[in-house]
Each structure stands twice: as structure tokens, then as C-alpha cells.
Amino acid sequence: MSRGRRYSGEGKLNIKKVVAVLIALALVIIVVISIAKLLGGNKVESKVVATEYFAVYTEGKWGVIDSKGKEIVKPSYDEAIIVPNSKEAVFICTYDVNYNTNEYKTKAINEKEDQLFTEYDGVRAIENYDVNNNLWYEDDVLIVTKDGKYGLIDFDGKVLANCEYDSITALRGIENTFVTEKDGKKGLVDNIGAVIAENNYKDIKPLTDKAEDGYILIDENDRYGLVKPDKTAIFENTYQDIKQIYGDNKYVVRENGKWSVADRDGNLFLTDKFDDVTSINGENVIAVKDGKYGVLSTEGEEIIGFDYDDMSYTYENNYIAKKDNKYGIINVDGTTKVDFKYDSLIYRQTEGFFDGSTNSSADNDLIDRNFEVKLSGIISEINDENGYMKVRVDGEYKYYNFRFEEKTNVELLKSNTLFLSKQGDKYGFVNKDGIVIVDYIYDDATEQNRFGYSSVKKDGKWGAIDSQGRVVVEPQYAMENNSLIEFIDEWHLGEDLNLNYYTK
């Protein structure tokens, strides 16, 4: 059998040449991939933005834009347009205003400027205010009028309360709860039209800032009672007063001229043992006697002596207290957890840390639940939805989660297409791969907002770029009186945040 052999025309295989060729080929591939990445890395996709609506004001007229800056209602109205719910195309317009008699008409229109709910004489948004007196609007209920009477509808026009009331107003500070008035007596309904209290009362107040805690009902004899949102009566109208305080199914009531803590069964505790109660936490209450704060148990034991000028509960029997004009943290066992050295000290309950400040420093101490100072800086943003905060530390903005772990903006701002970056004393923007998309030419700038626009500052003036880094507004606005600088395309947020409008 013949053996295979190399023919004379075949040279020997040169291993070194083969390796060199493979290396060269690999380098070419790497270069090609790098170029492709570089070219691809410079591409930035447009930000996906949900449709929302906002009032705008320009040249003395009011209109509506959407979240891309497109005019939905041409600015043509003399009075402010109210957008109660930015996600609903229901806009409340005021017209035919007589300033001498303070009479006016209102109507609702949609994104096509068609009038809605024409069966009514008027349609109004429902104003409400938080504890800091900031204005907001109920976002799923409208007041309607017919023949001089008031009712409620939802944004689809469904009747929630017939037009039979002399007035309807929001219960201040409480969402989805409305005070009705009929024949001089007040009642209460919720946002689905359910009657919580009939029109039998002189006045109605919320027990706390949470609707589920209940409502104080005051009858014509100035007797106080308490009802839950499901109409369950906690107390009949027998008390001389009920404080707007609640905790662990306990309340503070006044009977026969004396204050007591009461449970749901009407059992009374600490009768005439305090001048005031500011908080109820389990079996303990923060009480005031002779102008000083301390803690009592419901059985009457003095848990913390009445030695403090102010006090508030935090968690696990820990209290922020004020003594000699300074704030610290104490425990019911008498231990001082944080020294009394702060001019202001608050517990950020949602985020789970303390925020202390002194008049001698611009920086605040951020203290964890173990009472350790984790950071010193200035909080510029807290985002509970995404679980982070932006803090200015040693002149630089940094991001942290609520466990005080430092994060990058790329890690946290998942929906952004561009990310603020600083080089030296100038700001620019990079994409998620860290490639510079907007050069470092700005003196100040903000992260991309939810609409895809970033505010940029140059030579003392503000402008805006879009989600791809293109300039949409050249820096031209001083905006010295704006507490919040934000753009939607060519429109920027107005000075009065309560009105929530944009202008240009």
C-alpha cells in the first residue's frame, strides 16, 4: 500500500508565517469592532416619553402643551387653564369674566378643543392644599354646577354626586374626600360618591393627614364625634373636643373640661395628667406639662421626664428632643443616642435616616438608624420612587442610595439617554457607555428630566438640550427667580410652582 508523500511542488508549512497572519487578522478584527463601537457609541436613542399635558402662558395668553412641547390648545385664553391630571386630556378653562361682579364661566375641553360635559352649566377643578399651603388639584373628580347646585363627576363624566348641594369643597389636606353643604349643614362624600357623613354637622375636620384615620364631626351643639371612611362611628357626638392626633387606636378627647387619652371602646387614660399631647406611639404618648415635653405611658408612668423644649417620635422608642436650644436623640431607657448639638434635626421616615444641621456649617449631617454620621453635605434631591438622593459633598454632586452606598447616575437613572458629567469646572453629557455626546462647555447643568430635556447654563443664562444632546433653546434666560429650572422643548417652567405652568 502506497504511503502518502509530499509532492516536490509543495513547500514545507511555515508555522511562523501562519501565526503572523492570524495575529494580523485578529488585529484587523479588533480595529473594525472598535470603530464600530465608537461609531455606534456616539448614537443616542430618543427618550421614550409618556404623553402628559401642561398649561402654558405666553404673550398674555394661556394654552396647553404636551410632554413633547407640542401645542395642544393654542394660547388664546385670558385666564389660567387648569390641568387637574397631567395624564388626562381634560382642561378647565375660565371665560366671560366680569371683574366688577367677580362672576365668570367655566368649561372643560379636550385635546381637540371640543367642549366636554355640556349638560352642565359649569365644570371646575377641585383645589386642595397640603400642610405647607402648597396648592394641588384632585386628579380624578370634578365639580359640576346645574341650576345653582353643585355635584361631582369623574373625568369620564360619570355622576358621583347629584347636583343637589349648595357647595362642595375638598377636605383640606386629604385626598379624595369632599365636604358637602346643604341647608347650612355639612356632610362628607368620597371620590366614588359614597356618603361618609350625612349633612347634619356644623363642621368637619380630618383627624390626621391620612383619610383612613378618620374624620372629626362637630354637631350644632358643639359636641365632637369621630367616624371612619367606611362610616364606622368610633365616637358618637358626646365629647367637648377631639384633638387631631391618632396612634395605635388611641385618641385624645376632652370631657368635663379634662383631657384624656381614649381607646376605641371609650376607656379613658391619663385624665387631667397633661396640658397637651402631640403624639401617641404604642402605649406611650408625648405629653406637655407646664410648657415642657416628656413621655408618659398610658398607665401614668413617667417614661421620659418633662425636661425638654420640644420632642418628636422617630422609631423603636427613640425621640428627637430639644434642650438648651439644641436638638439631639434620646431613648426611653435614658440613653442619649445623638448629642444635643444640632440647630435643626429631622427624621426622614420614608428614607430611614436623620438630617441634622447647625448654623455654623452649610453642610448637614446625614445620620443612619444606628446613629452614625454617614455623610456631611447638602441634599439637592431625594427621589423616593427610584430610591436615591443627590448630595453635594465637598463641592461635588454625588449619588447615594438610602443605605448611603455611593452610586453613579448611570446606575440610578435607568430611563435616561444622557448623563450629566463634569470635567474641571465645566459640564457636559455622556451616554451610558461614557462616550461624550455634549462637550464640556457649560457652567452648570441639570440631569435629564422625565421628558428628555436637560437644562444647561452658559454665561449666566439658561437654555436646554433634548434627549439626543441637540440644543433646543440657546442659553438666553436668567431665571433668577425660578426655584426649579426645567424645560419641555422651548418652554420652561414658570416662577409660580403652584400654577404648574410653562412659558417662553
C-alpha positions in Angstrom: 0.0 0.0 0.0 1.5 3.3 -1.0 2.2 5.9 1.7 1.2 9.5 1.4 4.1 11.7 0.5 4.7 15.4 -0.1 5.0 16.3 -3.8 8.0 18.2 -4.9 5.9 21.2 -5.7 4.7 21.6 -2.1 6.9 23.6 0.2 7.1 22.9 3.9 4.4 24.6 6.2 5.8 27.8 7.8 4.3 27.9 11.3 5.7 31.4 12.0 4.1 32.9 8.9 0.7 31.3 9.8 0.8 32.7 13.3 1.8 36.1 11.9 -1.2 36.1 9.5 -3.6 35.1 12.3 -2.3 37.8 14.6 -2.7 40.4 11.8 -6.2 39.2 11.1 -7.2 39.4 14.8 -5.8 43.0 15.0 -7.9 44.0 11.9 -11.0 42.5 13.5 -10.3 44.3 16.8 -9.9 47.6 15.0 -13.1 47.1 13.0 -15.0 46.2 16.1 -13.6 49.2 18.0 -14.5 51.6 15.1 -18.0 50.1 15.0 -18.4 50.5 18.7 -17.1 54.1 18.5 -19.4 55.0 15.8 -22.3 53.1 17.4 -21.4 54.6 20.8 -22.0 58.1 19.5 -25.6 57.3 18.6 -28.2 58.2 21.2 -31.7 57.0 21.0 -34.6 59.4 21.6 -36.1 59.1 25.1 -39.5 57.4 25.2 -41.9 59.8 26.9 -45.4 59.1 28.1 -48.0 61.7 26.9 -48.7 64.3 29.6 -50.3 67.8 29.4 -49.4 71.1 30.9 -50.7 74.7 31.0 -48.6 77.3 29.2 -48.6 81.1 29.3 -47.1 83.3 26.6 -47.8 86.8 25.3 -50.5 87.2 27.8 -52.5 84.1 26.8 -53.0 80.6 28.2 -52.9 77.3 26.4 -51.9 73.7 26.7 -48.8 71.7 25.5 -48.0 68.0 25.7 -44.8 66.4 27.1 -43.0 66.8 23.8 -43.7 70.6 23.7 -46.4 70.4 21.0 -49.2 73.0 21.3 -52.4 71.1 22.1 -54.6 74.2 22.9 -53.3 77.3 21.2 -52.6 80.0 23.8 -55.7 82.1 23.4 -57.4 82.3 26.8 -57.1 85.3 29.1 -57.4 83.3 32.3 -55.2 80.4 33.5 -56.1 77.0 32.2 -56.1 74.2 34.8 -54.9 70.7 34.0 -56.1 68.7 37.1 -54.4 65.5 35.9 -51.5 65.7 33.6 -52.2 62.3 32.2 -55.8 63.1 31.2 -56.9 65.4 28.3 -59.4 67.3 30.4 -58.6 71.0 30.7 -60.6 73.5 32.7 -61.0 77.0 31.1 -62.4 80.2 32.6 -64.0 82.7 30.4 -66.5 85.6 30.3 -65.0 87.1 33.4 -66.7 90.2 34.9 -64.1 91.7 37.3 -66.7 94.1 38.7 -69.1 91.5 40.0 -66.5 88.6 40.2 -68.7 86.5 38.0 -67.3 84.1 35.4 -68.0 80.9 33.5 -66.0 77.7 33.4 -65.9 74.8 31.0 -63.9 71.6 30.2 -62.3 70.9 26.9 -60.3 68.0 25.5 -57.1 67.9 23.3 -59.3 68.6 20.2 -60.7 71.7 22.0 -64.1 70.0 22.0 -66.2 71.1 25.0 -66.9 68.3 27.4 -69.8 67.7 29.8 -72.1 70.2 28.1 -75.1 69.1 30.1 -73.8 71.2 33.0 -73.7 75.0 33.5 -70.1 74.8 34.6 -67.2 72.5 35.4 -64.4 73.2 37.9 -61.3 71.6 39.1 -61.1 70.9 42.9 -58.4 72.8 44.7 -56.7 71.4 47.8 -53.7 72.4 49.9 -51.0 70.4 51.8 -49.6 71.2 55.3 -47.2 73.7 53.7 -50.0 75.5 51.9 -48.9 74.2 48.5 -51.8 74.1 46.0 -52.7 70.8 44.3 -55.8 69.5 42.4 -57.9 66.4 42.8 -56.9 64.3 39.9 -60.0 62.1 39.2 -63.0 64.2 40.4 -64.6 67.4 39.1 -67.2 69.8 40.5 -70.1 70.5 38.2 -73.0 73.0 38.6 -76.6 72.9 37.4 -79.2 75.4 38.2 -77.2 76.9 41.0 -76.5 73.5 42.7 -73.2 71.5 42.9 -72.4 67.9 42.2 -69.4 65.6 41.4 -68.4 63.7 38.2 -65.3 61.7 37.3 -63.2 62.5 34.2 -65.3 60.3 32.0 -68.5 62.2 33.0 -69.9 59.5 35.4 -72.1 61.1 38.0 -70.7 60.6 41.5 -72.9 63.0 43.4 -76.0 64.6 42.0 -76.2 68.4 41.7 -78.1 68.9 44.9 -75.6 70.7 47.2 -75.2 74.4 48.0 -71.4 73.9 47.9 -68.7 71.3 47.6 -65.1 71.7 48.7 -62.1 69.5 49.3 -61.4 68.4 52.9 -58.2 70.4 53.3 -55.1 68.2 53.1 -57.0 65.0 52.5 -57.2 63.3 49.0 -60.5 62.1 47.6 -62.6 63.4 50.4 -65.1 66.3 49.9 -67.2 68.4 52.3 -70.7 69.0 51.0 -73.1 71.7 52.3 -76.9 71.6 52.2 -79.2 73.9 54.1 -76.4 75.2 56.2 -75.3 71.7 57.3 -72.1 69.9 56.3 -71.6 66.3 55.2 -68.9 64.2 53.7 -68.5 62.2 50.5 -65.6 60.3 48.9 -64.3 60.2 45.3 -66.7 57.5 44.3 -69.7 59.4 45.6 -70.2 57.3 48.8 -71.7 59.3 51.6 -69.5 59.1 54.7 -71.5 61.5 56.8 -74.9 63.0 56.1 -75.5 66.7 56.0 -76.1 67.0 59.8 -73.0 68.8 61.0 -71.7 72.3 61.9 -68.2 71.5 60.9 -66.0 68.6 59.8 -62.2 68.2 60.2 -59.7 65.5 59.3 -58.3 63.6 62.3 -54.8 63.5 60.7 -53.4 63.9 57.2 -54.5 60.3 56.4 -58.1 59.7 55.4 -58.0 56.2 56.8 -57.5 57.6 60.4 -61.0 59.2 60.3 -62.9 62.4 60.5 -64.0 64.7 63.4 -67.7 65.6 63.2 -68.9 68.6 65.1 -72.7 68.9 65.6 -74.8 72.0 66.2 -74.3 71.7 70.0 -70.6 71.8 69.6 -70.2 68.2 70.5 -67.5 66.2 68.8 -67.7 62.7 67.4 -65.4 60.6 65.1 -66.2 58.5 62.1 -64.0 56.2 59.8 -64.2 56.4 56.0 -66.4 53.2 56.0 -69.0 55.1 58.1 -68.0 53.2 61.3 -68.6 55.5 64.2 -65.6 55.5 66.6 -67.2 58.0 69.0 -70.7 59.4 69.0 -71.0 63.2 69.4 -70.5 63.3 73.1 -67.1 64.9 73.7 -66.3 68.6 74.2 -63.3 68.3 71.9 -61.2 65.8 70.0 -57.6 66.6 69.1 -56.3 66.0 65.6 -54.0 63.2 66.9 -54.1 59.5 66.4 -51.9 56.5 67.1 -52.4 52.8 67.8 -56.2 53.0 68.0 -56.0 55.8 70.6 -57.2 59.3 70.6 -57.1 62.5 72.7 -60.5 63.7 73.9 -61.9 66.3 76.3 -64.8 65.5 78.6 -66.0 67.6 81.6 -63.3 70.1 80.9 -60.5 67.5 81.2 -58.3 66.0 78.6 -57.7 62.2 78.4 -56.3 59.6 76.1 -59.2 57.3 74.9 -59.3 54.0 73.1 -61.9 52.9 70.6 -64.1 51.4 73.4 -64.2 54.8 75.2 -61.9 53.8 78.0 -60.0 56.8 79.3 -56.4 57.1 80.3 -54.2 59.9 81.8 -57.2 62.0 82.6 -56.1 65.5 83.6 -52.4 64.4 83.6 -51.2 66.7 80.8 -51.8 70.0 79.2 -51.4 68.7 75.7 -50.5 65.5 73.8 -48.6 65.7 70.5 -48.0 62.1 69.6 -49.2 58.6 70.5 -46.9 55.7 69.9 -47.9 52.3 71.2 -48.6 52.6 74.9 -46.5 55.8 75.2 -47.5 59.4 74.5 -45.5 62.6 74.1 -47.2 65.0 76.5 -46.7 68.6 77.5 -46.9 69.9 81.1 -46.1 73.5 82.1 -44.6 74.1 78.7 -42.1 71.1 78.8 -42.2 67.9 76.9 -41.8 64.4 78.2 -43.2 60.8 77.7 -45.9 59.1 79.7 -47.2 55.6 79.5 -51.0 55.2 79.2 -50.8 53.8 82.7 -49.4 57.1 84.0 -45.7 56.1 84.4 -43.3 58.9 83.5 -41.1 57.3 80.9 -39.1 60.4 80.0 -39.0 63.4 82.3 -40.6 66.7 81.4 -37.3 68.4 80.8 -37.4 69.2 77.1 -38.5 72.2 75.0 -39.7 70.0 72.0 -40.0 66.4 71.2 -41.0 64.1 68.3 -41.2 60.3 67.9 -39.0 58.5 65.4 -38.9 54.7 65.7 -38.3 52.0 68.3 -38.7 54.3 71.3 -36.2 56.8 70.0 -37.2 60.5 70.2 -35.8 63.7 68.8 -35.7 66.2 71.7 -34.7 69.8 72.2 -32.8 71.1 75.2 -30.9 74.4 75.7 -31.9 75.3 72.1 -30.1 72.3 70.6 -31.6 69.0 69.2 -30.4 65.5 69.9 -31.8 62.0 70.1 -32.8 60.1 73.2 -34.2 56.7 74.1 -36.8 55.8 76.6 -34.1 54.0 78.6 -32.5 57.4 79.2 -29.6 56.9 76.7 -28.6 59.9 74.6 -28.1 58.4 71.1 -27.1 61.6 69.4 -25.6 64.6 71.3 -27.6 67.8 71.6 -25.6 69.8 69.1 -27.9 70.5 66.2 -29.9 73.6 65.5 -32.3 71.5 63.4 -32.8 67.7 63.4 -35.5 65.8 61.5 -36.2 62.2 60.8 -36.8 61.4 57.2 -39.1 58.5 57.8 -39.6 57.3 54.2 -35.9 57.2 53.6 -35.0 56.0 57.1 -32.3 58.5 58.2 -31.8 61.6 60.2 -30.9 65.0 58.8 -29.2 67.4 61.2 -27.9 70.9 60.6 -26.1 73.6 62.5 -26.0 77.4 62.0 -22.2 77.2 61.8 -22.0 74.9 58.7 -23.6 74.9 55.3 -23.4 71.1 55.3 -25.9 68.8 57.0 -25.0 65.6 58.8 -26.9 62.6 57.5 -27.2 60.0 60.2 -28.3 56.4 59.8 -30.6 54.4 62.1 -27.6 53.2 64.1 -27.0 56.9 64.9 -23.7 57.1 62.9 -23.0 60.1 60.7 -22.6 58.6 57.3 -22.3 61.8 55.2 -21.9 65.5 55.5 -23.2 67.6 52.6 -26.2 69.4 51.1 -29.1 67.3 49.9 -30.2 68.7 46.5 -32.7 65.9 45.5 -34.4 63.0 47.2 -36.1 60.5 44.8 -38.2 58.0 46.8 -39.6 56.4 43.6 -36.1 55.3 42.5 -34.6 55.1 45.9 -31.7 57.6 45.8 -30.6 61.0 46.8 -28.3 63.6 45.2 -25.9 65.2 47.7 -23.4 68.0 47.3 -20.3 66.7 49.1 -17.1 68.8 49.1 -18.3 70.9 46.2 -19.2 67.9 44.0 -22.6 66.3 43.4 -22.8 62.6 44.3 -25.5 60.0 44.2 -26.3 57.6 47.1 -29.0 55.1 47.8 -30.7 55.2 51.2 -28.1 52.8 52.6 -25.5 55.6 51.9 -23.8 53.5 49.2 -22.4 55.8 46.5 -23.8 55.1 43.0 -23.3 56.6 39.6 -26.0 58.5 37.7 -25.8 55.8 35.0 -26.7 53.1 37.6 -29.6 55.0 39.0 -31.2 56.9 36.2 -32.2 53.9 34.1 -34.5 55.6 31.7 -32.1 58.4 30.8 -30.4 58.6 27.4 -27.8 61.2 28.5 -26.0 61.6 31.8 -24.5 64.8 33.4 -20.7 64.7 33.6 -18.2 67.2 34.9 -14.7 67.9 33.7 -12.7 70.5 35.5 -15.3 73.3 36.2 -17.4 72.6 33.1 -20.3 70.3 32.5 -21.2 68.1 29.5 -23.2 64.9 28.9 -22.1 61.3 28.2 -24.1 58.3 27.0 -24.5 55.1 29.0 -21.1 53.9 27.7 -19.4 57.0 29.0 -18.8 58.5 25.5 -19.0 62.3 25.4 -22.1 63.4 23.5 -22.2 67.0 24.6 -18.9 68.7 25.1 -17.8 70.2 28.4 -18.8 73.8 27.6 -21.5 74.6 30.2 -21.1 76.4 33.5 -23.9 74.5 35.1 -26.5 71.9 34.0 -29.2 69.5 35.3 -29.8 65.8 34.7 -32.3 64.9 32.1 -35.9 65.3 33.2 -38.6 62.7 32.6 -39.5 64.4 29.3 -35.9 64.0 28.0 -34.7 67.6 28.4 -31.7 68.9 30.3 -31.2 72.5 31.4 -27.8 74.0 30.6 -26.3 77.3 31.7 -23.7 79.4 30.0 -22.5 82.9 30.7 -25.2 83.3 33.3 -28.1 82.2 31.1 -30.1 79.0 30.9 -31.2 77.0 27.8 -32.0 73.4 27.1 -30.8 70.3 25.1 -33.0 67.3 24.1 -32.6 63.6 24.8 -30.1 63.3 21.9 -28.0 66.2 23.0 -29.2 68.7 20.4 -29.7 72.3 21.5 -33.4 73.2 21.5 -33.0 76.5 23.4 -29.8 78.5 23.3 -28.9 79.8 26.8 -30.9 83.0 27.0 -32.9 83.1 30.3 -31.6 84.5 33.5 -34.3 82.7 35.6 -33.1 84.2 38.8 -36.5 83.9 40.5 -37.1 80.3 39.4 -36.9 77.8 42.3 -36.9 75.0 39.8 -35.4 75.1 36.3 -36.9 72.7 33.9 -37.7 72.7 30.1 -40.1 70.9 27.8 -38.7 71.7 24.4 -38.7 75.5 24.0 -40.9 76.0 27.1 -39.5 76.5 30.6 -41.3 76.1 34.0 -42.8 79.3 35.3 -41.9 81.0 38.5 -45.1 80.1 40.4 -44.8 76.4 41.0 -48.4 76.3 42.4 -49.8 77.1 38.9 -47.6 74.4 37.4 -47.3 76.2 34.0 -44.6 76.6 31.3 -43.7 79.7 29.4 -41.3 81.1 26.9 
